[in-house]
Amino acid sequence: MSGPGRLKERARLMELRFRPFSRELELAAQRRLFVECFPENIGTPVETVEHYAWKFGSAPAIPPSYEYGAYLDDELVGYYAALPYRYNYFSTKVTAGIVCDVMTGAKARGKGVFTKLGSYANDELKRAGVDFSCAFPIREIGFQGHIKAGLRILFDLPLYARFLRFDSYFKKKGTTYLLPLFRLGVGLQKLLLRSIPLRKKGIQTSSYSSRAGISSIPGLLDFLQEWQKELPISLVKDRDFMTWRTGAPGQEYFVTIVKHEDKIVGYALYRFVIKEGVPCVGILDLSLLNGCHHLSRFLFREIVRFAEKSGAEFIFVMMSKLWAGNYRIRRSGFLRTRYRFRYILKKLNMPEADQRHEDLENWHLMWIDSDDL
């Protein structure tokens, strides 16, 4: 770049400003930026103003979200948001800022806007009293920006999948000639899994739709409270949070509970979703009490039945290798894929000497801990 070109570029960068985002005045600009940065959501409920209003304006917290913008010549070119989630952290309650919908417009890319906006936003989150910020990136794009803004990698969270069919996937790839081979593999897997007996004595399962209200499921909230007490660090899944988390416009979630001798000892939260043109079922949460982890097979069995009835080809779940082992998901036909999320975190108002959050055994992280699905 020539001398005058460098001066012009420096002048433009000097005009870059950061401030809290105003949804009253700038929502239209934010929606345009969202479509530019996440074109895969065009035509889906996620693109709508109603979804934005639910996600950032109705969470059970004060404020319901934190939103910041980067501006070049008063034009919104970057956006950074965080949702306040409460956690039980050993004997105390802490607030996490779940970083989401981070965007940098095309005209501002390659200029360090992502990193600068992230640093500014995290400073503001600290001033607001948020204890730590965190995110679940899977794409390399933007990941380094998070790291430069001070978030550190704590854990890998692999994506596990149970494959039911491959019709849409191979049609999309133009490799339908492989279908017979994979259908044979799926058929053999089903026969193998059916050969493993399920001890049903005293075990019951029931399934529900979120349209009836999560809080209306008998005993579920009591179970979640008991489950939270078993973990050093756990997301607070109370009535308000669960009602909001499963209340996205146009979405329907499903819950399956497993009982042992009339007591709820585990549950799964999941929904049907189209991912890259392929019908899937995504499991947001799977939780079982200590001593009952092996009963996950009953939950997976009901999820598979739902997926087959819904025409889904894959079932996906994100969890650590530790919990995948605890829940014995391989015995239910799940395989680790080549994809992985990374859990990254930045301490904001936590004591520097406190390192307990770095122990994977203290956490139970799944999609419900993020803003996804």
Secondary structure, 3 states (H helix, E strand, C coil): CCHHHHHHHHHHHHCEEEEECCHHHHHHHHHHHHHHHCHHHCCCHHHCHHHHHHHHHCCCCCCCCEEEEEEECCEEEEEEEEEEEEEEECCEEEEEEEEEEEEECHHHCCCCHHHHHHHHHHHHHHHCCCCEEEECCCCCCCHHHHHHCCCEEEEEEEEEEEECCCHHHHHHHCCHHHHHHHHHHHHHHHHHHHCCCCCCCCEEEEEEEHHHCHHHCCCHHHHHHHHHHCCCEEECCCHHHHHHHCCCCCCCCEEEEEEECCEEEEEEEEEEEEECCEEEEEEEEEEECCCCHHHHHHHHHHHHHHHHHHCCCEEEEECCHHHHHHCCHHHHCCEEEEEEEEEEEEECCCCCCCCHHHCHHHCCCCHHHCCCC
